[in-house]
Amino acid sequence: MVEQQQRKNADQVGETRRHRAGIAAFFGCLVATLAFFAFCPGLPHVIDWGAVLAAIAVGALARWSCQSWMARRAREAPEGL
């Protein structure tokens, strides 16, 4: 009974950690992409809807890749750690 409760708590902690890392990856890449479009030499220094949509797409891709990487690492990790 206690072991099941501890495993459930560990799963919730891991899920919370993956969720927070996904949010951080999304916003980090969103800001980085918008900064690229705003400050990269040779590009017009205008943030238009295309740049916003591209930044959202890059952020979503970063979130997905971060969460899938963390889930894969959690499955590969030994049970005791």
Sequence and secondary structure as in RCSB ss.txt:
>XXXX:A:sequence
MVEQQQRKNADQVGETRRHRAGIAAFFGCLVATLAFFAFCPGLPHVIDWGAVLAAIAVGALARWSCQSWMARRAR
EAPEGL
>XXXX:A:secstr
 HHHHHHHHHHHHHHHHHHHHHHHHHHHHHHHHHHHHHH TTS S   HHHHHHHHHHHHHHHHHHHHHHHHHHH
HS TT 
